[in-house]
Amino acid sequence: MGPMYHLLEEADRVQAMNAALKLLAPGGIIFVSFINTFAGIIYYMREAPEAIVIPNETEYMERFLTRKSFAGDAFTKAFFIEQSEILLFMEQFPLKKLHLFGQEGVMSPCEKNIMSQPKEIVDAWLDLCEKLWDREDLLNWAEHPMYVGRKEH
């Protein structure tokens, strides 16, 4: 899962995908995880609201506001992909898209609060997330989009 967000250069991500596809049998299924650009905003809101005024966060914020991917310093050196670029990136490979979903679902920004509730409430939220899991219009709510594709013959 990590290569797509720990490889800062596009050429390195392409090379990693090509290497994975060499090992995948025709008809095989690949799971590719990304970090969404909105993940940084979710993190700042949840864990570090003061980061919005930290000067060295300016480049990330500018990239986010202009809907462009960001590669650079974050929790580690990382690549954050703009949601609209995920399918464009994946279309260059011989894959049929099966799914694109957010791994945390819509509860990502409030996960700690929800998961601290009684089991009945947690289960109801998880049920809602399951019903919404494949809605690409809600992808930004999750920090880690997951592309699932089948290798073409």
N, C-alpha and C positions, 0 to 999 in steps of 0.2 A: 504493500500500500504506500509506503513512504517515498519511492523515487519521484513521483510526480510533484511532490512539494518540497523535496530536499535537493533537487537538481535545479539550479538557478537558470541555466541556459536552455533555450528551446532545443538546440541541437542535442544536448545531453538527454532531454526527455524523449526526443524522437529515437535516439539510439537505444534507450532503455526499453521503449515500446517494441522496437524491432527485435531486440534480443529476446524479450518475453514471447513475442509472436513466433520466433523460430522454434521455441520449445513447445508451443501450443499446437496440438494436433488439429487438422481441419475439422471444423464442427465443434471444437472445444470452446469453452466459455472463459472469458477473462474478466476480472474485476479490477477496476482502476480507480483509485481514490485520489481526490484533490483536496486542497484547502481553498475554500471560497474567499474572495476578497472581503465579503461581509463578516467573515470569521473574526477578523481583527476588531471590527466595530462591536460585535457581540462580546468579545473578550473585554474590551475597554468598558463597555456598559456594566458588565457583570463583575469584573475583578479590579479594574484600574481606571475609574472614571476620570482621574486627573490626567491621564495620558493624552486627552484631547488638546491640552494646552502645552504639552512638552514639545519644544522646538524640533528635536530630531525625529519626530513623528510626522513632520510636514510632508515629506515625500510620499509616505504611505497614504496619508489623507488625500493628497492631491490626486494620486492615482485612483483611489477609491471614488472620489467625487467625479472624476472624468471617465469612469467605467473602463479603466485599464488595469491589466494585471500588474502585480508588483513582485519584484524579486529583490531580496535584501535582508537586512537585519530585522528580526522579529523575536520570537521566543528562542529562535536559533536562526541561522541563515535559512530562509525559506522562500518558496514561490507560492504566491496567492493568485489564483486564477479568477478572472472576471467570468461570471456565470455564462455569459453569452459566447465565450471563447472555448468552452469545454467541447461542444459538439464540433466546432470548426477544427479543433486540434485532433479529435478522434476520427474525423472523416477521412483523414489522409492514410488510414490504415485499412487493411482488408477485413473489416468487421461489420457485422450487422448489429445495430444498436438494439438491445433488448430492454434496457431500463436505464434511467438516469434519476437518481433519488438522493435525498439528503439523509445521511446515516443517523443523525440525531433527531430527525423529524422536526416538526414545528415547535417542539418544546425546548429546543436548545438554549435560548436566552434565559429561560426560567427553570432549567432542569433541576438545580439544587432545591428550589422551593417545591416543585412538584414531587420529586423523589423523597422528600421528607414527610409527605402526607401519609395517611393511613392507606393500607393496601387497596382498598376499594377505590379510592380516588386515583392512586397511581395507575391501577389497572384500567380505569376509565380513560385516563389521558393516553396511556399506551394504545388502547383500542382506537382512540381518535387518530393518533399518529399513524397507526397501521392503515386506516382508511384513507389517509392523505399521502402516503409514502411515495407514490409515483406521480405526484402533481408537480411538474416542473415550474409552475408559477409560484410555488412555495419553497423552491430550492434555496433561496437566500436565507431562510430561517435556520438552516442547518450549517454547521461549520465545515463539514466534510461531504461534498458531493461524491457519489459513487456511480461510475459508468460501468454497465454490464453489457458485454458484447459477445457475439459468437463469431469465431473465425470462419471466414468464407472458404469454400473448398478451392 
